Each structure stands twice: as C-alpha cells, then as structure tokens.
Amino acid sequence: MKEQLYTIPLNDAVNAQDECPFCFIERSIEQDLLDFVLGSGSSYMEADIREMTDKAGFCRAHFKKMFDYGNTLGNAWILKTHYRRMIGEMQAQFNSFKPGKTSLKSKLMKSPSECNAIAAWVQEKETSCYVCNQYKDTYARYLDTFFYLYKNDEVFRDKIKNSKGFCLSHFGDLCSAADTKLSDREKETFFPMVFELMDQNMERLAEDVAWMVEKFDYRNKDADWKNSKDAIQRGMQKLKGGYPADPEYKMKK
C-alpha cells in the first residue's frame, strides 16, 4: 500500500521497533507541541495562540517540561497573560461564592468539589492543559490511522504481528478503539493476535529484568548481559508508557 502523508509517522513509529509505537508517536507529538508553543517560531507572541493557552492553561507535568525547555521569555509571556485571566476568573468565583449548608448526608455522599464551587473551579483548572488537549486530538487521529492501515495494508499488519507490542497504557486505548473501529469478524482475529503479542513481549521484558538481577550476582559477573542493559527503562515503559531514560527536551538554539 502506498504511503500517504498521514500514514508516514505511524509507519515510522512501527519501523523503529520500539517497545510501543504509540509511545514513540506520543513523544514526537509532545516535542512538536513544545516547539510550537515555545520554539523559535514565537507562537507565544501571537494573540490567538495565547488566547488558547490562557484559557486552557497547562498541567503540572507540562509546566515542568516547558520550564526544562529553556525559553525564559516565552514562558514569562505565557504566564503573564495567563495570570491575568486566572486572577479574573478567581475573583469572579469569589464574588459569586456562597457557602452552602452542609448536612450529614451531603458530607457522606458528595466529594469536596461537589459541595464547594471554588473547589470545583480549581479541579476544572487542574484537569485542563493546552498541550494535553492538542495531544489528545492528534492521538485520536493516529488511532484511526492505525486501524485504517491494519484493515487495508497487509505489510502493516505483518509489522504489527512481528513487533514488540505496546505499553499497557496504549494497549488499553487500542483495545477500546477496536470495539468501534473493527467489525465483529475483524475482532475475532485482531484480539487473539494482540493478546498473544502482549503476552510474548511482557514475558520478554520480565526475563530481561530478571537477568539484570542475576547479573548482580558475583557468579555472573563475566556472563553476557544479553538484552538486559537497558531493561529497567524498557520495563518501566512497557508497564506505564513514556521514556524514563530520556533527557530533558530543550529548545534548539
């Protein structure tokens, strides 16, 4: 099947023979978004972009990555206008706030955010992030592309069958998406295939980690490391996704 522009990144991710092609894509998308928000293109100086970042804000993880990225002026501009919006919203919440009467039943049945409007507003801000939102939209399209290629490209299907599988997090997303993207007949072959793939590769990682432990036994000091030298970071990735051993992603000078 001839590659299209929208299929190239996914094919590249699968060809990389990573522990999870979607982790590979996630890292690429996130780095592209950091470049977009804070990079040399100075999108943070554009009013329409900062309107979106001011409204959505950023989660703790992405604030940390933005700090590590290294653009002090860009971060300052983003924070400057975001603070003005946050203060305005906060003051509006304070002005409209009225403490509710709390019964014993409400204490038992409701969470703090359900009982308190200020807590609910803060919780909403905690779950809002410009980078996360943009990533989710792009990731959803890659899931669509995965199943399009799986159904229409035999070479792609064979690559998946012979891959290292997926991290558990992205595997869960893949299984969930398969329920709506595949026909009942397609599910009969897809799920057994990915279950076997995950079983084999989880066992492979478990063996790599176990051999790393054995290598610390003085009796094995001269033994071959086999595939265990980077077993910790690959083992962590397989269980939770991401790249624990990655250095901080910084602005290109």
N, C-alpha and C positions, 0 to 999 in steps of 0.2 A: 504494500500500500504506500502510495506517495505521501511523503511528509508534508503537512501544512504548517503554517507559522504557529498555530495554536497547539500543534502536537509536538513540536520540536522540544520544548522544555521538559515535557513528561518523558519523551524518549531519551533525552539526555540523562535524566534522573535515573531511569531504569538501566541505561547503559553504564552508569557509574558503579554499578554493583555495590551499592551502599547497603547498610543494614535495613534501610527503609527509604524508598524513593520519595515518599511524601515528606520525610524529614529533610531530604535534600532540597525539595521544592520550597518547603517552609523557610529554610534558611535563606535561600535565594530571594524569595519574595520579601522577607523581612529586611534584608540588606538593601534591596531596591527601594523599599519604603523609607528607610533611614536616609538613604541618599537623596530621595525626593524631598523629604521634609527638611533636612538639614544640610544637604550637599551643596556643591559649588553652583548649582542652578539657582540657589537662593529663593526657592519657592516660598520660604517663610516670610519673604518680603511682599508677597502678593496678597492683596486684601481678601480675595475669595478663598484662598487656601487657609489663611489664618482665621477666617470666619469659621471654617470647618474644624480646624484644630482647637479653636477656642470653645466651640460648642461641645465637641466630643471629649476633649482633654486626653490624658494618657494614663495608662495603668502604671503601677509601681515598677513592673518589670521593664516596660518600655521607657519610662523616665530614666531608669538606670542605664539602659542601652544608649539613650540619647546623650546622657552625661559622658559615658565612655566614648562615644563617637567623636567628641572633641571640639565641636563648633560652639565656642562660648557665646559669641554674638548671636548666633542663630537661636540657641536655647534661651538667651535673655529676651530676645524679641518675642518668642513664643510665650514665655512666662509672663512678660509684661502685659500683653493684651488678655491672656487667659486669666490672670489675676483680676483684672478689672471686671471681666464677665462673671467670674466666680463670686467676687465680693457683691456685685449687683444682685445675683441670684440669691446669695446667702441673706442679704439684707431684706429682700422680698419675702423670703421664707420666715425670717424673724418677725417681720411686720404682720404677717398673716397667721402667726402661730398662736394657738390657744391650747393650753394643757387640757387634755381630756381627763374625764373622771374614770378612774381605774377600779373595776370590780374584781373580785377574786376570780371569776370566770374568765375575764379577759386576760388576766395575768397567766392563767393556765393554758389558754387556748391560742394566744397570739404571740408572735415574735415581737421583739422591741421595735422593729421597723414598721410593723402593722399598727402598733399602738401610738407611735410618735411620728409626726410629719417630718420633723427635722432629721430623724434617724433614717427615714425612707428616702429623703433627698440625698443624704450623704451616701447611702447604699447605692442609689442610682448612679452617682458620680464614680463610685468605686468600680462599677462594672462597665464604665464607658471609656473607650480608648480609640483614638483615631487610627492607630496602626493596627490594632486588633480588628477593628471593623473593616478596614480595607483588606486585610489579610483574609478574613472570613469570606468576603465576596469573591476574591480571587481563588481561594482554595475550593470553594463550591464549584467553580468552573472547571478546575482541574479534576475534581471527582467526576464531573460529567464527561470530560475528555477521556479519562481512564476507561470508563465503561463503553464509550463510543469506540475506542481502539480495541478494547477487549472483544467486542462483538464483531468488529469489521476487519481486524488485522491479525491474521494467523501468526505472523512473525512476532507481533507484540505479545500475543497470548503465550507463545513459547518462551519468550523472555521472562514473563512473569512466573511461569511454571518452574523455570530454572534459576530464579532469583534467590536472594537471601530473605525474602518475605518482607514483613513490615514490622514497625514497632507496634506494641499493643494498642497505643492510643489511636494511631491512624488505622490500624486493623479494625478497630471498633467502628470508626467512621465508615470504612469501606463496607463492612457487613451491613450497617444501617442503610447506606445508599443503595446497596444491591437489592434490597427489598422493593425499591420503586424503579430502579433502572433496568432490571433484568426481568425477563418473562419467567413463568414458572418452570418451563423446560430448561432455560438457561441457568436457573438457580440450582437445578439438580446436578449440574456438572461444576458450577462455579464454587459452591460452598465446600464440597469434598476436596476440591483442588487446593483452595486456600487454607483449609483446616490442616491438610497434610503438609503443606508448605510451612505453616507456622509451627507445627509440631516438630518437624525436622530441624528447623532453624533455632527454635528455643532450646532444643536438645544440644545443638551445636554450640550455642553460646554457653550453656551450662557446663559443657565439657571443657571449653576454653577457660572458663573461670576456675573450674576445679583443678585444671592442670597448672594454672598460675599459682594456686595454693600449694600444690605439690612441689613446684619449683623452689619454694622457700625451705623445703626440707634439705638439709645438707647432703643427703644421699643423692639428690637430683641436681646438685649444683652444676654438673657438667652435662646434664641432659639437654636435649634440644628444647627450645621454648615452644616449638610448634607454632600454633596461631594465637598464643596467649599473651603476647607482649602488650597488646592494647585491649585486652579482654575486659578491663574494668569499664572504660568509656563506652565500648560497644555493648557490653552487658547492660549498663545503665540506659543507654539509648534504646535498646530493644524493649525494655520494660516501660519507659516513660517518654521516649522521644527526645529529640534535640541532640546536641553535640556537647557533652560535658567537657571535652578537652579543647574546644575551640577557644582561640584567643579573643580578646575584645575586638569587635568590629569598629574600626576607626575611619574617620574622614580621610579620603585620599587627598594628599597635599598637591 
